[in-house]
Amino acid sequence: MKQFDKILKFELKNYFTNKVFVGITLFMVLAIVVVMFFPQIRQVFGTNDNAGTPDVPGSESGETVDPESRPTMLLVSDREENEGLLKEAFTAAFPEYHVVLSDDSAEDIKDQITSGKVECAFVMKSLTSYTYFVDNLSMHDSNTAIADTVLQNVYRMSIMIGSGMTPEQAQEALSVQIQHETEKLGKDQIQNFFYTYIMIFALYMVILLYGQMVATNVATEKSSRAMELLITSAKPVSMMFGKVLASCIAGLTQLVAIFGSALLCYNLNKEHWAGNLVISSIFNMPVDLFVYMLVFFILGFLIYAFMYGAIGSTASKLEDINTSVMPITMLFVIAFLVVVFSMSSGKVDTILMKVCSFIPFTSPMAMFTRLAMSTVPFYEVVISIAILVGSVVGVGVVAAKIYRVGVLLYGTTPKIGSILKAIKKA
């Protein structure tokens, strides 16, 4: 136990005195603070919700906006009796435009648009057909989609009036509001999607970053002849568990600093983010789900870190690390893609996801995703965690044996058969 404590403290000291580690952590915390205080920063510099829109006469608070100060939209009716109906409908549907009835020819309308006098124009061929004129068609231009909906209502109203209904009765029939309520008996996938994705992505980044770091540190130490003395005087289990747990604590400390500062800044600016459903859902994670997140996060990190450490000890040169750990990285990337595709489709209870929930290399992400976005029986969660805990211990012990053998092998990369024989003897 003393050996483990010394190794753990030594490895933690290396992490917390590393300038790159500290610098990245401080940079991320500062970036989070700036983002969470952005609404107040924007107010300080005098930016309001209308920023980016041109100032127009009469746009100050409490004053009526002059319709002619807005962009002009020309509307050419197909028939004179439809002009009033079309003008009223288009004016209501396009409040950001000054809708003007016109009887100009198509060529005159084109000239007015290209000269900048008019923003756009709708030339009606009938109530179900029109031509839309615009100079530069923006990729965000939704005028035709709005016009299609408007003309559907106008056409229906015209049919109703022709059948004997008054315009008021037709308008009432078209503008009826449908009310509904949704009672959730399970999980709200839309609400839970954001923090589930953030947890999965954070686990993905931490495992790849710190797993690679563990493998690199082991390979670097292997190049020192002092390792021969150290490996014969200290138990390999203590060394492997000390290194991996130190990287886990360092990673958790970094995440706590980043997400803790985000939570603190969110609470200080809660009223400014009240209307943002994405931000609100991220910081309103249920306590039980947060506990599950920590459990699966720590266990998932440990099992991969042990494998990275074991593979790193077998690398003959530091340059071979990326090639050596490629199978582990590919396994983890595949698990990540399976979970992300299931989340995107909204189907997190497929056979594949259920199987992945009990495989220790995929369960940290798969089971947490099912817990967050679906209803999972408690016994399945217990079985998944039990398998994962047993696998972490088993992989850790095997990784320690590989570590003891691997760090003493120099020159060519040892073969799997020779490693297995050496482990058996150990």
N, C-alpha and C positions, 0 to 999 in steps of 0.2 A: 504493500500500500504506500510506503514511503517513496518507493521508486516511481510509482504512478503520480504521486503528488508533485514530486520534483520535476518530472517530465512535463506534466500538465502546466505547472507554473512557468517553466522555461519556455514552452511553446506559446503560451498566452503573452508572455513578455515580448517575444519576438513579433507577435501580431500587433500589439498595442503600441509598440515603439517604432513600428514600420511607418515611415513618412508617407508612403503611397496609400496605405490603409487609412491612416488618419486623414490625409488630404481628401481622398474620395468621400469619406464619411462626412466631413465638414462641408464639402461642396454640395453633396446631395441634400443635407439638412438645410443649407442656405437656399438652395433652389426650391425646396418644399415651402420654406417660409415665404419666399417671394411670391410663389404661386398662390398660397392660401391668403396672403394679405393683398393680393392684386386688386380686389374691389376697392379697398381703402386707398391704395396707391393711385388708382385711377381717379378717385375723387379729389385727391390732393392736387393732381395735375389738371383738374378742371374738366376731365372727360366725363361725359354723361352718356346715357343710352342712345342719344341721337347723334353720337359722334360718327363722322363719316358721311352724314347726309348733308346736302347743301342747305345753307341758310336761306330762308325765303321770307319775304315780308309778311309780318303778322304771325310768325311761327312761335313767338314768345308765349309763355304760359298765360292762359286766360284770354288770348286774342283769337279771332276767327282767321283761319288760313284762307287766303285769296285763291279760289279755284284756278285762276289763270296762271298762278305761279307754279302750278304742278305741270308735269309733262302732258302734252296733249295727245289724246287718242281719238282718231277719227272713226266714225261709225256710219257706214253707208247702208241704209235699209233696202231690202228687196222690194218692199211695197210700202206705200204711204201709211196705210192703216196699222202697220207694225212698228212705226217709228217710235211712238210713245212707249210701247211695251218694251222695245229693245233698249231705248235710252234709259228707262228706269232700271232695268235689270243690269245693264252694263255699268251704270253709275254706282249701284250698290255693290257689285262684284269687284270693281276696280277703284277703290277709294283713293289710291295713290295717283290716279290719272284724272285729268280734266277731259271728260268724255264729251265730244262735240259731234252732233249730227251733221253730215255733209252729203252733198249730191255731186261732188266733183268727180271727174273722170279718173280712171286708173292711172293715167299718165300724170295728171296734176297731183294726185296723191303721192306718187313716187317722187316727183320733184320736191314736194314739201318735206318728205321724209329724208331724202338725201341732203337737202339744204339745212336740216336741223330744226326746222320750224315745227315739225310734228314728230313725235316719238314712234308711233306705229298706227296701223289702221286695220279695221275689219270691214271688208266689203262683202255684204251678204248676197248670196245667189238665191237662197231660200232660207227658211228657218232651220234647215238641216244641212246647209252647205254654205261655206264661206271661203274667202281668201284672206290670209293674214299677211300684211305688208310690214316689214321691219328692215332697218338698215343693217346693223350688225346683230346677228342672232346669238344671244348669250347662251352659254351652256346651262344657265340657271333660269332661262326664260320659261315661265310656266303659264304664260297668257293664253295659249291655245287650250291647255288643259282646263283652265278656269272657264274659258269661253264655251267649251264643249258642254260643261255642266250647266252653265247659264242657259244655253240654247235648248238643252233638253227640257228644262223647266218652262222656258218660254213656249216651246212647241206644245207641251202638254197643256199649258194654260190656254193657248190658242184653241186647242181641240175642245177643252172644257167649255170655253166661252161660246164656241160654235155650237155646242150641244145644248145651250140654254142656261148655263150657269153664269152668274154675275162675276165680274172680275174679282170682287171681294171673296166670294165663295171659292173660286179657283185658287186664289192666293192662299186662303186658309188651308185648302186641301194639300197644296204643295209644300207649305211651310210647317206642317205638323211635326212636332219634336217627339222622337222616340226616346223614352227614358228606360234605363235598365240598371240593375245592381248585380255585382259579382260577389259571390260568397266563396272565399277560398277555403277549401277543406284540406289542402296540402300546402305545398310551397309555391311561392310566386317566383317563377323562373326569371322573369324580366327584372324584378327588383334585386334578386340575388346574383344575377349574372356578373355584375361588375366586380364585386369583391371576390367572387369565386375565381374569375379570370386573373385578378391581381395576385391572389395567393398562388395560383398555379404558375403564373409567369415568374413570380418572385422565387418560388422553389426551383424552377427551371434555371434561372440565372445563378442562384446561390450554389446549386449543386455543380453546375458546369464550372463556375469560377473557383470555388473553394476545393472542389474535387481535383481539378487540375493543379491547384496550388499544393494540395497534399502530395500528389504524385510527384510534382517537381521538387518539393522539399526533400522527399525520401530519396529521389535519384541524386540530388545534390549532396546529401549527407553520405550517400554510398560512395561517392568519389573521394571522400576523406578516409584515410587509413585509420583514423581514430575510431571509426565506426566498428572496426574489428574488435577493439578493446571494449567498446560500449555494449555491443551486442552479446558479448560473453559475460558481462558483469550485470546486465539488466535483463529482466524477463521480457521476451518479445511481446507478450500480451500487454504488459504495462506500457511498453513503448508505443505499440500500435494504438491502443485505446487512449493513451495520453495525447498523441498527435491528433487523432481524429476528433476527440472531445474538445480539444483546444480550438480546432478550426470551427467546430459547431458553435462553441460559445462565442467565438469572435464574429461569426456570421450572424448569430442571433443578436449580439450587441449592436452590430451595425444596423440590422433591420429595426431593432427597438428604437435606436436613435433617430432613424429616418421616419418610421411610421409614428413613433411617439411624438415627434415634433409636428408631424402633420395633424395628429389628433388634437394636440394642444392648440395649434394655430386655428384649426377648424372651430373649436369651442370658443375661441376669442372672436371669431368672425362668423359665428353661426347665423346671425341675422342676415348677413350679406349673401350667404349661400343657401338660404331657405328655399328659393325657387328652383335650385338646381337639383333635379331628381337623381342624377348620377352621383354627384358628390355626397348628397344626403344618404343614399343607399349604402355607399361604401363605409361611412362612419356609423351606421346604425346596425352593424352586424350583431346578431343575438349572441349572448354570452356563451351558451352551450356550443354554438358553432365555432366560436373563437377558440374554445378549449380543444375541440376536435382538430382545428387547424394547427394548433401548436403541437399536438400529439403526432399527427401525420407528418407535419413539417420536420420535426426533430428526428423521428424514426426513418423517414425517407432520406433525409440528409445523411444519417449515420450509415445506412446500408450501402449507399453509393460511395461515401467517403472511404469506407473500409476497402471496397473493391479498387478504388483509385489508388489507395496507398499500397495495396498488395501488388498491383500491376506496376506501379512506379518502382518498387523494389527489384523487379525483375529486369528493368531496362538496363542495358549495358552502357549506354551513353545518354547524357541529358537530351541530346538531339532526337533520341528515339521515343521520347515520352508521348508526343502527339500520335505517333503511329501505334504505340502500345495500348493507349487508352481508347483508341477509336471504337472497338467493339462495345465497350461500356457506354461511350457517348452515343453511339447509334441506338443502343437499346433504350436509353433514356429519351432520346429524341422521338423514337417511335411511340413510346408511351405517352409523351407529351402531345403528339399529333393526334393520337386516338382520342384522348380526352378533349382536346380543343375542337375537333370535328364533331364529337358528340354534343358538346355544349352549343356549338353553332347551329346544329340541327334541332336542338331542343329535346332530343331523345337520349336521355342519360341512363335509361334502364334497359338498354338493349342487352342481348346475350353476351356480346363482346365486353361491354362495360361491367356486367356482373361478374364475368370470369376475371377480368382485370382487377376487380375489387379484392380478390383473394390471392393474387400473385404478388409476392412481396416487392417486386421491382416496379410494379405499376399501381399497386393499391394506394400509396400515399396520395396520388393525384386522383385516381378513379373513384375511390371510396369517398374522399372529401367532396368531390364534385357531385356524387349521388346524394350525399347528406345535405348539401347546400341547395340542390335544385330538384330534389325528389323526396319521397318518403321511404326510408330504409328501415326494415325491422331491426330492433336493438341487438338481437342475437347475431345478425350478420356483421354488425359493427364490432362486436366483441370478438367474433371469430377472426375477422380481418386484422384487428389490432394484435390478437394473440399470435397469429401466424407471422405478422410483421416483427413483433418483439423477438420471437424465437429465431427468426431469420437473421435479425440484426446481431444477436449473440453468436449464432452459428457462423455467420459470415465473418464476424469480428475475430473469432478464435482461429478460423482457417486463414484469414488474412494475416494474423500475427505469425502463424507458422510459415506462410509463404514469405513474409517479411524477413524472418530469421534466416531462411535459406537464401532468399534473393539478394540480400545486401552483402552476402559473402561470396557471391558468384560474380566474377569479373570477366572481361573479354567478350565473347560471343553471348548473345541472348540465350538463356537456358531454355531447353525444350520442356514441354509440358510433362513428359514422362519422367525426366530427371527431377523436376520439381516435386512431383507426386511421390517419388521414391524417397527424396530427402525429407518431405513432410512426414511420411510414415515412420522413418527412423527417428525424427524429432519427437 
